[in-house]
């Protein structure tokens, strides 16, 4: 991979730091009145999700990371790995492990498209779409007529996720869920 | 982010540009009332800044001497000191200056430097005048606190910048870098700690003035011994709300020492792998002719206007910042 100098740093650039691929979140140029200039950089470690803050001398270079975000359709889980297929017509498949899937496991539904981050051609993270439609598999019976009271109850969805839903929702209904907040948006 | 098609628009709103024009007029009125002459000098010169940490821009031009490489000024210091040597008396300038690679919330590739020189004025008097100018533009009456670099650094960093070992400084810098043992120079360590651990505390409800910098950071200031016998620079920096606004010197007027500092700069540039820059030979010649004892200061006018207008970025008070030029 190419090296990037601090003056090429911009938000979204993928670089290697301490052996892990990172995405630059923020880059601030700092200089005392006279003397050495610095770049104070915030980077998200793509393996752990943690945000690091590091200072570089302006003009220093670091190695770029071979990181790519691709849209892929979820196929199936074989008990150990989760399998995805590229949506570009190539039918090329990738297998993601538990670490890469992480919290997204509860939003995985066949034939839905996810953003897979590849590092050196291996999946390191799986991001669900912001909204997803899922079926209620388990919840207390719906309360007829209770549409305005604002009460809520837990409902288990087909992927295993549990979200708070209004009291009138019944098993078998398809709901639109915001995956970022795990909140009920509406009936699909 | 802006829609891509909107980058033709100014970075400052028109109302702010009206305020900027009022601030420029009030700066001129300040100096007129004090009998300081406004001058204009070229942005191009046959020499550039040799400061190892400044990147000068240059261009090829056709001049009466043929094709020549000329440098865009990083400050109007050289030309203004030549005016002093030629007998101008006190002068000020609203100069456009250029520093390659300096882009950020508080930086822009080109910006407006308010620089002025006071032959015969004492160092302390120029510090007072600098604070007066800042208060004049901010329309505020602020307490003024003066600190020696050494004591200030000790208070915020917990190390003595003059006597701490290089190992101790490198250890102190390490957490900022994520490296256990950076091979940084003494001055790089001091600059980092000053920038990240001292400066953010300065100028909170007051004007903070830092003086007596380590001699290695004298730039174009005279040096003297502090009460403990350490060589320190007759240099001051002024901070308001954590932002460095102005840098002043009791100006070096010794041509021989000026030449030595240029040579030391060139050696450091080579060591850092920085491109070589033609030194300002006219300045050395002017010092040889004789510069009256003078104090001078350079103030980042865009930053001061940014503070006066309650903005967070210098681009908010510039008609067009570098990405839009």
HADDOCK unambig.tbl for C-alpha pairs under 7 A between the chains (distance, minus, plus):
assign (segid A and resid 7 and name CA) (segid B and resid 101 and name CA) 6.82 0.50 0.50
assign (segid A and resid 28 and name CA) (segid B and resid 104 and name CA) 6.16 0.50 0.50
assign (segid A and resid 29 and name CA) (segid B and resid 103 and name CA) 6.64 0.50 0.50
assign (segid A and resid 29 and name CA) (segid B and resid 104 and name CA) 5.29 0.50 0.50
assign (segid A and resid 31 and name CA) (segid B and resid 195 and name CA) 6.80 0.50 0.50
assign (segid A and resid 32 and name CA) (segid B and resid 191 and name CA) 6.44 0.50 0.50
assign (segid A and resid 32 and name CA) (segid B and resid 195 and name CA) 5.50 0.50 0.50
assign (segid A and resid 33 and name CA) (segid B and resid 244 and name CA) 6.41 0.50 0.50
assign (segid A and resid 33 and name CA) (segid B and resid 247 and name CA) 6.70 0.50 0.50
assign (segid A and resid 35 and name CA) (segid B and resid 53 and name CA) 5.57 0.50 0.50
assign (segid A and resid 35 and name CA) (segid B and resid 191 and name CA) 6.62 0.50 0.50
assign (segid A and resid 36 and name CA) (segid B and resid 53 and name CA) 5.63 0.50 0.50
assign (segid A and resid 36 and name CA) (segid B and resid 188 and name CA) 5.93 0.50 0.50
assign (segid A and resid 36 and name CA) (segid B and resid 191 and name CA) 6.24 0.50 0.50
assign (segid A and resid 54 and name CA) (segid B and resid 176 and name CA) 5.74 0.50 0.50
assign (segid A and resid 54 and name CA) (segid B and resid 177 and name CA) 5.33 0.50 0.50
assign (segid A and resid 54 and name CA) (segid B and resid 178 and name CA) 6.70 0.50 0.50
assign (segid A and resid 55 and name CA) (segid B and resid 176 and name CA) 5.64 0.50 0.50
assign (segid A and resid 55 and name CA) (segid B and resid 177 and name CA) 5.28 0.50 0.50
assign (segid A and resid 56 and name CA) (segid B and resid 177 and name CA) 6.83 0.50 0.50
